[in-house]
Amino acid sequence: LRERERSRALTSTSPPAPAIEVLNLVKRYQKAETNAVDDISFEVGSGEFFALLGPNGAGKTTTISILTTMLSPTSGTVRIAGHDLDREPSEVRRRVGIIFQRPSLDLNLTGEENVRFHSILYGLYPFRPTFRLMPGAYRRQLADLASVVELDGDIFKPVKAYSGGMRRKLEIIRSLMHHPEVLFLDEPTVGLDPASRRNLWQYLGEERARTGTTVLLTTHYLDEAEGADRVAILNRGTIVSLGTPDTVKAALVHHYVLVDSEDRVRLDRELRALDIPFSGEGPYRLQVEDHDTHAALRAISTPLTLVRTHTPSLEDAYLEVIGRSEGEEVTG
């Protein structure tokens, strides 16, 4: 029934309701001088890939803990997949998948037993005492996900024998078993090797395309957020920037050109004579508009040993906005 409802929502001509609605959310801990989450509001559209970024202590994990019913807010309104967080917490839990920073596995069980127990608690399958007695759909889903994160050869081993990376992979399998409508990923790839990271993001992309799953990600690997539909940057409990990666970058960091020469004295003198704004003492950053770049380079007669265009990354914009919100001067 849930799959049919999601299919109708994807094919409907009217815009679907937001998958996540947050209005004036506040979380304040006792005896704290400031709010951990300070009156934030945002929406995440159905099927959207949304990244929540910020330094340690910015409020990211607190926000996700509230949105997944693990922590009560001080005030504010939250709706997940159309269900009110305060009035319908059980409905919210049925529709979300969660990968938290800290593992929550039973070390005395095997990997498969952890997944089976989780699946039974979610009401996906009836209780069966052994893997062989579980329905074929469960066994196929488990095999597919274990292959994605390259845990298929270890899924029946005790979790206490797993490395940290293997335990992370098992949590990923467990969170995806019920095809959640909204998937919360709190630093999901910490401890994963590059191949497993790549496989996970490829699978999540395919899952989103197939089912319209909404993804909310927090990560310190900012390259993972480059592919997000939108990003919000949190600092000190407040949202300090919100928009698509391109709009966030364009608003904060500009393209520039680095040039250098073996004869820096001559190049420095020429840049000043041509009235080309620059910074640095070599290499030199030309502070010109994009459409003036070629004209500026053609005007320079000093032999150049370096000409490199810098295209801003999300990391550049992130460092810029965090620096501004901290009152620091950000360079580079």
C-alpha positions in Angstrom: 0.0 0.0 0.0 2.8 2.4 0.9 4.5 1.7 -2.5 1.3 2.5 -4.3 0.8 5.8 -2.4 4.4 6.8 -3.2 3.9 5.9 -6.9 0.8 8.1 -7.1 2.6 10.9 -5.4 5.4 10.7 -7.9 3.1 10.7 -10.9 0.7 13.4 -9.6 0.5 16.7 -11.5 0.2 18.6 -8.2 3.3 19.2 -6.2 3.7 16.7 -3.3 3.8 17.8 0.3 7.2 18.3 1.8 8.8 15.2 3.2 10.2 17.2 6.1 8.7 20.4 7.5 10.5 22.2 10.3 9.1 25.4 11.8 10.8 27.5 14.5 12.5 24.5 16.0 14.3 25.1 19.3 16.3 22.8 21.6 17.7 24.1 24.8 19.4 21.8 27.4 19.2 22.5 31.1 21.9 24.9 32.4 23.1 25.7 28.9 23.8 29.3 28.1 22.7 29.1 24.5 20.2 27.0 22.5 21.7 23.9 20.8 19.1 24.5 18.0 18.0 28.1 17.9 14.7 28.8 16.1 15.5 27.1 12.7 12.9 26.6 9.9 13.3 24.7 6.6 11.5 22.3 4.3 12.8 19.3 2.4 10.8 18.3 -0.7 9.6 14.8 -1.4 12.4 12.9 -3.1 15.0 15.7 -2.5 18.6 15.1 -1.5 19.2 17.7 1.3 22.6 18.2 3.1 22.9 19.7 6.5 26.4 21.0 7.0 28.3 22.6 9.9 31.2 22.3 12.3 31.2 20.1 15.3 28.7 21.4 17.9 26.7 23.3 15.3 23.5 21.5 16.1 23.3 19.0 13.2 23.1 15.8 15.3 20.7 17.4 17.7 18.4 18.4 14.8 18.5 14.9 13.3 17.8 13.3 16.7 14.7 15.5 17.1 13.5 14.8 13.5 13.8 11.0 14.1 11.9 11.1 17.5 15.1 10.3 19.5 15.0 13.7 21.3 12.2 16.0 22.3 12.3 19.6 21.1 12.0 22.5 23.5 9.5 24.2 21.1 8.6 24.3 17.4 6.7 22.1 14.9 8.0 19.2 12.9 6.2 17.0 10.3 7.8 14.0 8.7 6.2 12.4 5.7 3.0 14.3 6.6 2.9 13.1 10.2 3.2 15.4 13.2 6.3 14.5 15.3 4.6 15.2 18.7 1.2 13.5 18.0 2.3 10.7 15.7 5.8 9.6 16.6 5.1 5.9 15.8 4.0 6.8 12.3 7.2 8.9 11.8 9.4 6.0 13.0 7.7 3.6 10.5 8.6 5.9 7.6 12.2 6.8 8.4 15.6 5.0 8.2 18.5 6.2 10.3 22.2 5.9 10.3 23.6 7.6 13.3 27.2 8.6 14.1 27.4 6.2 17.0 26.8 2.5 16.3 23.8 0.8 17.9 24.4 -2.9 17.2 24.0 -5.9 19.4 27.6 -7.3 19.5 26.4 -10.7 20.7 24.5 -11.4 17.5 25.6 -12.0 14.0 25.3 -9.4 11.4 22.3 -11.1 9.8 20.6 -11.6 13.2 20.9 -7.8 13.9 19.3 -7.1 10.5 16.6 -9.8 11.1 15.7 -8.5 14.5 15.4 -4.9 13.2 13.2 -6.0 10.3 10.9 -7.9 12.6 10.6 -4.9 14.9 9.6 -2.8 12.0 6.9 -5.2 11.2 8.3 -6.1 7.8 8.4 -9.8 8.3 7.0 -12.3 10.9 9.4 -13.7 13.5 11.4 -16.7 12.3 14.1 -18.3 14.5 16.6 -18.9 11.7 17.7 -17.1 8.5 16.6 -20.1 6.3 13.0 -19.8 7.5 12.8 -16.2 6.6 10.8 -15.2 3.4 12.6 -15.1 0.1 12.1 -11.3 -0.2 14.0 -10.8 3.0 16.9 -13.0 1.9 17.1 -11.3 -1.5 17.1 -7.8 0.0 19.7 -8.7 2.5 21.9 -10.3 -0.1 21.6 -7.3 -2.4 22.5 -4.7 0.3 25.3 -6.9 1.7 26.8 -7.0 -1.8 26.5 -3.2 -2.3 28.7 -2.5 0.8 30.8 -5.6 0.3 29.8 -7.3 3.5 28.3 -10.4 1.9 31.2 -12.7 3.0 30.8 -11.6 6.6 27.1 -11.1 7.2 26.7 -14.3 9.2 29.7 -13.7 11.4 29.4 -12.3 15.0 29.4 -8.5 15.1 31.9 -8.5 18.0 34.4 -9.8 15.4 33.7 -6.9 13.0 36.0 -3.9 12.4 34.6 -0.4 12.8 34.1 -0.1 9.1 32.3 -3.4 8.9 29.9 -2.4 11.7 29.2 0.8 9.7 28.4 -1.2 6.7 26.0 -3.4 8.7 24.2 -0.3 10.0 23.7 0.9 6.4 22.2 -2.5 5.5 19.8 -2.4 8.5 18.6 1.2 7.8 17.7 0.4 4.1 15.9 -2.9 4.6 12.5 -1.4 4.8 12.9 1.1 1.9 12.3 4.2 4.1 10.4 7.1 2.7 12.9 9.5 4.5 16.4 8.4 5.1 18.5 10.3 7.7 22.3 9.8 7.2 24.4 11.3 10.0 28.0 10.9 8.8 27.2 7.6 7.1 30.5 7.0 5.4 32.9 7.5 8.3 35.1 4.5 8.5 34.3 3.2 5.0 36.9 2.6 2.4 36.7 4.5 -0.9 35.1 1.6 -2.9 32.4 1.1 -0.3 31.7 4.9 -0.2 31.3 4.9 -4.0 29.1 1.8 -4.0 26.9 3.2 -1.3 26.3 6.5 -3.1 25.6 4.7 -6.3 23.0 2.5 -4.6 21.4 5.5 -2.9 21.1 7.3 -6.2 19.4 4.3 -7.8 17.1 3.9 -4.8 16.1 7.6 -4.9 15.4 7.3 -8.7 13.4 4.1 -8.2 11.3 4.9 -5.1 11.6 8.7 -4.6 13.3 8.3 -1.2 14.0 11.6 0.5 17.6 11.8 1.9 18.8 14.2 4.6 22.6 14.0 5.0 25.1 15.4 7.5 28.7 14.9 6.5 32.2 16.4 6.9 33.1 15.0 3.5 31.9 18.1 1.6 32.4 16.4 -1.8 29.4 14.2 -0.8 27.2 17.2 -0.5 28.2 18.6 -3.9 25.5 16.4 -5.4 22.8 17.5 -3.1 19.7 19.4 -4.4 20.1 21.9 -1.6 22.3 22.5 1.4 21.8 24.3 4.7 24.8 25.4 6.7 24.3 25.4 10.5 26.5 27.3 12.9 25.9 27.8 16.6 22.4 26.3 16.2 21.2 28.7 13.5 21.0 28.3 9.7 23.6 30.7 8.2 23.2 29.7 4.5 20.5 27.8 2.6 20.2 27.1 -1.1 21.5 24.9 -4.0 25.3 24.2 -3.9 25.7 26.5 -6.9 23.8 29.4 -5.4 25.6 29.1 -2.1 29.0 29.0 -3.8 28.1 31.9 -6.2 26.9 34.1 -3.3 30.1 33.6 -1.2 33.1 32.7 -3.4 34.1 34.0 -6.8 36.2 32.4 -9.6 39.7 33.8 -9.8 42.9 33.3 -11.7 46.3 32.5 -10.2 49.4 33.7 -12.2 53.1 33.5 -11.4 56.4 34.2 -13.1 60.1 33.6 -12.5 60.4 37.4 -12.6 58.0 38.3 -9.9 59.3 41.9 -9.5 58.5 42.6 -13.2 55.1 40.9 -13.0 54.2 42.8 -9.8 55.2 46.1 -11.4 53.2 45.3 -14.6 50.0 44.3 -12.8 50.2 47.6 -11.0 50.8 49.5 -14.2 47.9 47.8 -15.9 45.7 48.5 -12.9 44.8 44.9 -12.6 43.6 44.2 -9.0 45.4 41.3 -7.4 46.4 39.9 -4.0 49.3 37.8 -2.8 53.0 38.1 -3.3 53.3 35.2 -5.7 51.5 33.3 -7.0 49.2 36.3 -7.6 45.4 36.1 -7.5 43.9 38.3 -10.1 40.7 39.8 -8.8 38.9 40.4 -12.1 35.4 39.6 -13.3 35.0 36.4 -15.3 34.4 38.3 -18.6 37.6 40.3 -18.1 39.9 37.4 -17.4 41.1 36.8 -21.0 41.6 40.5 -21.6 43.7 40.8 -18.5 45.9 37.8 -19.4 46.4 39.1 -22.9 47.6 42.5 -21.6 50.4 40.9 -19.5 53.7 40.7 -21.4 55.8 39.2 -18.5 56.5 35.5 -19.3 54.2 33.5 -17.0 55.0 30.1 -15.4 51.6 29.6 -14.0 48.1 30.3 -15.2 45.3 28.5 -13.3 41.6 29.2 -13.0 40.1 28.4 -9.6 36.5 27.2 -9.6 35.0 27.5 -6.1 34.0 24.3 -4.4 31.3 23.8 -1.8 34.2 23.5 0.8 35.3 27.0 -0.2 31.8 28.4 0.4 31.5 26.4 3.6 34.7 27.8 5.1 33.7 31.3 3.9 30.3 31.3 5.5 31.5 29.7 8.8 34.3 32.2 9.0 31.8 35.1 8.5 29.4 33.8 11.1 32.4 33.5 13.5 33.5 37.0 12.7 36.7 35.8 11.2 38.4 37.0 8.0 38.5 34.1 5.6 41.2 34.0 2.9 42.2 31.5 0.2 
